[in-house]
Amino acid sequence: MKKTKTSHKGRRCRFPRCNNILSIYNHEAYCHVHLRQMDRSKKPKASKK
């Protein structure tokens, strides 16, 4: 059986003023709420012509 990769225990979301502790299975720097916000801000916006 293959061992599941985990991250350090006790990591906190890097979003300002967010105190969520990240799951050991979440390898991102942000919690699930703020990760969605970061994804939206990185998407290219459609240009209006």
PyMOL Python script that loads the backbone (N, CA, C, O; Angstrom):
from pymol import cmd

cmd.read_pdbstr("""\
ATOM      1  N   MET A   1       0.844  -1.183   0.000  1.00  0.00           N
ATOM      2  CA  MET A   1       0.000   0.000   0.000  1.00  0.00           C
ATOM      3  C   MET A   1       0.891   1.250   0.000  1.00  0.00           C
ATOM      4  O   MET A   1       1.877   1.326   0.733  1.00  0.00           O
ATOM      5  N   LYS A   2       0.524   2.215  -0.831  1.00  0.00           N
ATOM      6  CA  LYS A   2       1.290   3.451  -0.970  1.00  0.00           C
ATOM      7  C   LYS A   2       0.936   4.418   0.161  1.00  0.00           C
ATOM      8  O   LYS A   2      -0.240   4.616   0.466  1.00  0.00           O
ATOM      9  N   LYS A   3       1.953   5.016   0.779  1.00  0.00           N
ATOM     10  CA  LYS A   3       1.737   5.959   1.871  1.00  0.00           C
ATOM     11  C   LYS A   3       1.298   7.318   1.322  1.00  0.00           C
ATOM     12  O   LYS A   3       1.882   7.820   0.362  1.00  0.00           O
ATOM     13  N   THR A   4       0.265   7.913   1.933  1.00  0.00           N
ATOM     14  CA  THR A   4      -0.246   9.225   1.530  1.00  0.00           C
ATOM     15  C   THR A   4       0.698  10.320   2.009  1.00  0.00           C
ATOM     16  O   THR A   4       1.136  10.313   3.159  1.00  0.00           O
ATOM     17  N   LYS A   5       1.007  11.262   1.120  1.00  0.00           N
ATOM     18  CA  LYS A   5       1.871  12.389   1.493  1.00  0.00           C
ATOM     19  C   LYS A   5       1.102  13.338   2.399  1.00  0.00           C
ATOM     20  O   LYS A   5      -0.084  13.589   2.186  1.00  0.00           O
ATOM     21  N   THR A   6       1.775  13.859   3.401  1.00  0.00           N
ATOM     22  CA  THR A   6       1.153  14.810   4.316  1.00  0.00           C
ATOM     23  C   THR A   6       2.070  16.017   4.513  1.00  0.00           C
ATOM     24  O   THR A   6       3.281  15.944   4.301  1.00  0.00           O
ATOM     25  N   SER A   7       1.462  17.120   4.921  1.00  0.00           N
ATOM     26  CA  SER A   7       2.204  18.342   5.230  1.00  0.00           C
ATOM     27  C   SER A   7       2.342  18.464   6.741  1.00  0.00           C
ATOM     28  O   SER A   7       1.769  17.672   7.489  1.00  0.00           O
ATOM     29  N   HIS A   8       3.089  19.443   7.180  1.00  0.00           N
ATOM     30  CA  HIS A   8       3.309  19.642   8.618  1.00  0.00           C
ATOM     31  C   HIS A   8       2.008  19.951   9.344  1.00  0.00           C
ATOM     32  O   HIS A   8       1.134  20.633   8.808  1.00  0.00           O
ATOM     33  N   LYS A   9       1.889  19.459  10.537  1.00  0.00           N
ATOM     34  CA  LYS A   9       0.720  19.693  11.377  1.00  0.00           C
ATOM     35  C   LYS A   9       0.803  21.103  11.984  1.00  0.00           C
ATOM     36  O   LYS A   9       1.881  21.554  12.369  1.00  0.00           O
ATOM     37  N   GLY A  10      -0.347  21.792  12.063  1.00  0.00           N
ATOM     38  CA  GLY A  10      -0.397  23.093  12.719  1.00  0.00           C
ATOM     39  C   GLY A  10      -0.143  24.288  11.807  1.00  0.00           C
ATOM     40  O   GLY A  10      -0.031  25.415  12.289  1.00  0.00           O
ATOM     41  N   ARG A  11      -0.050  24.059  10.493  1.00  0.00           N
ATOM     42  CA  ARG A  11       0.156  25.195   9.570  1.00  0.00           C
ATOM     43  C   ARG A  11      -1.102  26.028   9.507  1.00  0.00           C
ATOM     44  O   ARG A  11      -2.210  25.498   9.588  1.00  0.00           O
ATOM     45  N   ARG A  12      -0.936  27.346   9.361  1.00  0.00           N
ATOM     46  CA  ARG A  12      -2.067  28.263   9.281  1.00  0.00           C
ATOM     47  C   ARG A  12      -2.178  28.843   7.881  1.00  0.00           C
ATOM     48  O   ARG A  12      -1.185  28.972   7.164  1.00  0.00           O
ATOM     49  N   CYS A  13      -3.395  29.187   7.507  1.00  0.00           N
ATOM     50  CA  CYS A  13      -3.664  29.829   6.220  1.00  0.00           C
ATOM     51  C   CYS A  13      -2.878  31.135   6.147  1.00  0.00           C
ATOM     52  O   CYS A  13      -2.802  31.871   7.131  1.00  0.00           O
ATOM     53  N   ARG A  14      -2.293  31.425   4.984  1.00  0.00           N
ATOM     54  CA  ARG A  14      -1.475  32.625   4.808  1.00  0.00           C
ATOM     55  C   ARG A  14      -2.288  33.872   4.471  1.00  0.00           C
ATOM     56  O   ARG A  14      -1.727  34.962   4.364  1.00  0.00           O
ATOM     57  N   PHE A  15      -3.598  33.723   4.305  1.00  0.00           N
ATOM     58  CA  PHE A  15      -4.440  34.871   4.007  1.00  0.00           C
ATOM     59  C   PHE A  15      -4.468  35.790   5.229  1.00  0.00           C
ATOM     60  O   PHE A  15      -4.580  35.307   6.356  1.00  0.00           O
ATOM     61  N   PRO A  16      -4.365  37.117   5.024  1.00  0.00           N
ATOM     62  CA  PRO A  16      -4.346  38.049   6.169  1.00  0.00           C
ATOM     63  C   PRO A  16      -5.549  37.861   7.096  1.00  0.00           C
ATOM     64  O   PRO A  16      -6.691  37.768   6.644  1.00  0.00           O
ATOM     65  N   ARG A  17      -5.276  37.809   8.370  1.00  0.00           N
ATOM     66  CA  ARG A  17      -6.255  37.687   9.462  1.00  0.00           C
ATOM     67  C   ARG A  17      -7.060  36.384   9.439  1.00  0.00           C
ATOM     68  O   ARG A  17      -8.091  36.297  10.105  1.00  0.00           O
ATOM     69  N   CYS A  18      -6.623  35.387   8.701  1.00  0.00           N
ATOM     70  CA  CYS A  18      -7.288  34.080   8.716  1.00  0.00           C
ATOM     71  C   CYS A  18      -6.525  33.181   9.683  1.00  0.00           C
ATOM     72  O   CYS A  18      -5.309  33.029   9.566  1.00  0.00           O
ATOM     73  N   ASN A  19      -7.221  32.599  10.617  1.00  0.00           N
ATOM     74  CA  ASN A  19      -6.586  31.747  11.616  1.00  0.00           C
ATOM     75  C   ASN A  19      -6.888  30.269  11.415  1.00  0.00           C
ATOM     76  O   ASN A  19      -6.652  29.461  12.313  1.00  0.00           O
ATOM     77  N   ASN A  20      -7.413  29.907  10.234  1.00  0.00           N
ATOM     78  CA  ASN A  20      -7.713  28.497   9.974  1.00  0.00           C
ATOM     79  C   ASN A  20      -6.434  27.669   9.979  1.00  0.00           C
ATOM     80  O   ASN A  20      -5.430  28.046   9.373  1.00  0.00           O
ATOM     81  N   ILE A  21      -6.487  26.542  10.669  1.00  0.00           N
ATOM     82  CA  ILE A  21      -5.374  25.604  10.651  1.00  0.00           C
ATOM     83  C   ILE A  21      -5.607  24.648   9.498  1.00  0.00           C
ATOM     84  O   ILE A  21      -6.678  24.055   9.375  1.00  0.00           O
ATOM     85  N   LEU A  22      -4.599  24.503   8.658  1.00  0.00           N
ATOM     86  CA  LEU A  22      -4.717  23.689   7.457  1.00  0.00           C
ATOM     87  C   LEU A  22      -4.611  22.203   7.783  1.00  0.00           C
ATOM     88  O   LEU A  22      -3.897  21.797   8.699  1.00  0.00           O
ATOM     89  N   SER A  23      -5.321  21.427   7.028  1.00  0.00           N
ATOM     90  CA  SER A  23      -5.266  19.975   7.143  1.00  0.00           C
ATOM     91  C   SER A  23      -3.879  19.485   6.732  1.00  0.00           C
ATOM     92  O   SER A  23      -3.212  20.116   5.912  1.00  0.00           O
ATOM     93  N   ILE A  24      -3.453  18.380   7.293  1.00  0.00           N
ATOM     94  CA  ILE A  24      -2.163  17.810   6.895  1.00  0.00           C
ATOM     95  C   ILE A  24      -2.221  17.307   5.456  1.00  0.00           C
ATOM     96  O   ILE A  24      -1.185  17.056   4.841  1.00  0.00           O
ATOM     97  N   TYR A  25      -3.430  17.161   4.922  1.00  0.00           N
ATOM     98  CA  TYR A  25      -3.607  16.693   3.546  1.00  0.00           C
ATOM     99  C   TYR A  25      -3.755  17.847   2.553  1.00  0.00           C
ATOM    100  O   TYR A  25      -3.764  17.627   1.342  1.00  0.00           O
ATOM    101  N   ASN A  26      -3.870  19.077   3.065  1.00  0.00           N
ATOM    102  CA  ASN A  26      -3.931  20.269   2.218  1.00  0.00           C
ATOM    103  C   ASN A  26      -2.496  20.763   2.053  1.00  0.00           C
ATOM    104  O   ASN A  26      -1.886  21.237   3.011  1.00  0.00           O
ATOM    105  N   HIS A  27      -1.965  20.654   0.856  1.00  0.00           N
ATOM    106  CA  HIS A  27      -0.572  21.037   0.615  1.00  0.00           C
ATOM    107  C   HIS A  27      -0.451  22.476   0.137  1.00  0.00           C
ATOM    108  O   HIS A  27       0.649  22.935  -0.171  1.00  0.00           O
ATOM    109  N   GLU A  28      -1.562  23.187   0.071  1.00  0.00           N
ATOM    110  CA  GLU A  28      -1.582  24.589  -0.362  1.00  0.00           C
ATOM    111  C   GLU A  28      -1.216  25.503   0.810  1.00  0.00           C
ATOM    112  O   GLU A  28      -1.137  25.055   1.954  1.00  0.00           O
ATOM    113  N   ALA A  29      -0.993  26.787   0.515  1.00  0.00           N
ATOM    114  CA  ALA A  29      -0.662  27.769   1.547  1.00  0.00           C
ATOM    115  C   ALA A  29      -1.916  28.423   2.130  1.00  0.00           C
ATOM    116  O   ALA A  29      -1.839  29.130   3.135  1.00  0.00           O
ATOM    117  N   TYR A  30      -3.084  28.183   1.491  1.00  0.00           N
ATOM    118  CA  TYR A  30      -4.331  28.812   1.905  1.00  0.00           C
ATOM    119  C   TYR A  30      -5.379  27.758   2.251  1.00  0.00           C
ATOM    120  O   TYR A  30      -5.328  26.638   1.742  1.00  0.00           O
ATOM    121  N   CYS A  31      -6.325  28.115   3.111  1.00  0.00           N
ATOM    122  CA  CYS A  31      -7.434  27.224   3.426  1.00  0.00           C
ATOM    123  C   CYS A  31      -8.366  27.141   2.219  1.00  0.00           C
ATOM    124  O   CYS A  31      -8.213  27.907   1.268  1.00  0.00           O
ATOM    125  N   HIS A  32      -9.318  26.230   2.246  1.00  0.00           N
ATOM    126  CA  HIS A  32     -10.187  26.016   1.081  1.00  0.00           C
ATOM    127  C   HIS A  32     -11.008  27.255   0.726  1.00  0.00           C
ATOM    128  O   HIS A  32     -11.305  27.476  -0.448  1.00  0.00           O
ATOM    129  N   VAL A  33     -11.379  28.061   1.714  1.00  0.00           N
ATOM    130  CA  VAL A  33     -12.160  29.272   1.452  1.00  0.00           C
ATOM    131  C   VAL A  33     -11.316  30.293   0.684  1.00  0.00           C
ATOM    132  O   VAL A  33     -11.761  30.835  -0.328  1.00  0.00           O
ATOM    133  N   HIS A  34     -10.120  30.547   1.161  1.00  0.00           N
ATOM    134  CA  HIS A  34      -9.277  31.574   0.554  1.00  0.00           C
ATOM    135  C   HIS A  34      -8.581  31.075  -0.705  1.00  0.00           C
ATOM    136  O   HIS A  34      -8.212  31.883  -1.557  1.00  0.00           O
ATOM    137  N   LEU A  35      -8.396  29.792  -0.844  1.00  0.00           N
ATOM    138  CA  LEU A  35      -7.808  29.260  -2.063  1.00  0.00           C
ATOM    139  C   LEU A  35      -8.719  29.549  -3.246  1.00  0.00           C
ATOM    140  O   LEU A  35      -8.243  29.875  -4.334  1.00  0.00           O
ATOM    141  N   ARG A  36     -10.032  29.432  -3.041  1.00  0.00           N
ATOM    142  CA  ARG A  36     -10.993  29.758  -4.106  1.00  0.00           C
ATOM    143  C   ARG A  36     -10.897  31.231  -4.484  1.00  0.00           C
ATOM    144  O   ARG A  36     -10.983  31.570  -5.664  1.00  0.00           O
ATOM    145  N   GLN A  37     -10.720  32.109  -3.504  1.00  0.00           N
ATOM    146  CA  GLN A  37     -10.592  33.540  -3.779  1.00  0.00           C
ATOM    147  C   GLN A  37      -9.311  33.817  -4.563  1.00  0.00           C
ATOM    148  O   GLN A  37      -9.307  34.644  -5.475  1.00  0.00           O
ATOM    149  N   MET A  38      -8.237  33.134  -4.214  1.00  0.00           N
ATOM    150  CA  MET A  38      -6.969  33.336  -4.904  1.00  0.00           C
ATOM    151  C   MET A  38      -7.081  32.828  -6.342  1.00  0.00           C
ATOM    152  O   MET A  38      -6.531  33.449  -7.252  1.00  0.00           O
ATOM    153  N   ASP A  39      -7.778  31.717  -6.565  1.00  0.00           N
ATOM    154  CA  ASP A  39      -7.963  31.177  -7.910  1.00  0.00           C
ATOM    155  C   ASP A  39      -8.707  32.167  -8.794  1.00  0.00           C
ATOM    156  O   ASP A  39      -8.343  32.362  -9.954  1.00  0.00           O
ATOM    157  N   ARG A  40      -9.750  32.795  -8.252  1.00  0.00           N
ATOM    158  CA  ARG A  40     -10.543  33.752  -9.028  1.00  0.00           C
ATOM    159  C   ARG A  40      -9.718  34.967  -9.408  1.00  0.00           C
ATOM    160  O   ARG A  40      -9.860  35.487 -10.515  1.00  0.00           O
ATOM    161  N   SER A  41      -8.860  35.428  -8.514  1.00  0.00           N
ATOM    162  CA  SER A  41      -8.082  36.638  -8.794  1.00  0.00           C
ATOM    163  C   SER A  41      -6.988  36.375  -9.835  1.00  0.00           C
ATOM    164  O   SER A  41      -6.512  37.318 -10.468  1.00  0.00           O
ATOM    165  N   LYS A  42      -6.583  35.125 -10.023  1.00  0.00           N
ATOM    166  CA  LYS A  42      -5.536  34.792 -10.987  1.00  0.00           C
ATOM    167  C   LYS A  42      -6.074  34.531 -12.383  1.00  0.00           C
ATOM    168  O   LYS A  42      -5.313  34.542 -13.350  1.00  0.00           O
ATOM    169  N   LYS A  43      -7.396  34.293 -12.503  1.00  0.00           N
ATOM    170  CA  LYS A  43      -7.960  33.994 -13.807  1.00  0.00           C
ATOM    171  C   LYS A  43      -7.918  35.233 -14.687  1.00  0.00           C
ATOM    172  O   LYS A  43      -8.213  36.331 -14.216  1.00  0.00           O
ATOM    173  N   PRO A  44      -7.558  35.078 -15.954  1.00  0.00           N
ATOM    174  CA  PRO A  44      -7.544  36.236 -16.854  1.00  0.00           C
ATOM    175  C   PRO A  44      -8.962  36.722 -17.121  1.00  0.00           C
ATOM    176  O   PRO A  44      -9.886  35.926 -17.287  1.00  0.00           O
ATOM    177  N   LYS A  45      -9.118  38.028 -17.160  1.00  0.00           N
ATOM    178  CA  LYS A  45     -10.435  38.616 -17.402  1.00  0.00           C
ATOM    179  C   LYS A  45     -10.633  38.794 -18.900  1.00  0.00           C
ATOM    180  O   LYS A  45      -9.703  39.126 -19.636  1.00  0.00           O
ATOM    181  N   ALA A  46     -11.862  38.565 -19.327  1.00  0.00           N
ATOM    182  CA  ALA A  46     -12.172  38.701 -20.745  1.00  0.00           C
ATOM    183  C   ALA A  46     -12.121  40.183 -21.126  1.00  0.00           C
ATOM    184  O   ALA A  46     -12.657  41.035 -20.417  1.00  0.00           O
ATOM    185  N   SER A  47     -11.483  40.470 -22.227  1.00  0.00           N
ATOM    186  CA  SER A  47     -11.395  41.860 -22.669  1.00  0.00           C
ATOM    187  C   SER A  47     -12.673  42.248 -23.396  1.00  0.00           C
ATOM    188  O   SER A  47     -13.233  41.463 -24.161  1.00  0.00           O
ATOM    189  N   LYS A  48     -13.119  43.455 -23.147  1.00  0.00           N
ATOM    190  CA  LYS A  48     -14.340  43.956 -23.783  1.00  0.00           C
ATOM    191  C   LYS A  48     -13.951  44.673 -25.065  1.00  0.00           C
ATOM    192  O   LYS A  48     -13.058  45.521 -25.068  1.00  0.00           O
ATOM    193  N   LYS A  49     -14.626  44.327 -26.154  1.00  0.00           N
ATOM    194  CA  LYS A  49     -14.330  44.978 -27.437  1.00  0.00           C
ATOM    195  C   LYS A  49     -15.537  45.669 -27.977  1.00  0.00           C
ATOM    196  O   LYS A  49     -15.476  46.271 -29.049  1.00  0.00           O
TER     197      LYS A  49
END
""", "prot")
cmd.dss("prot")
cmd.show_as("cartoon", "prot")
cmd.util.cbc("prot")
cmd.orient("prot")
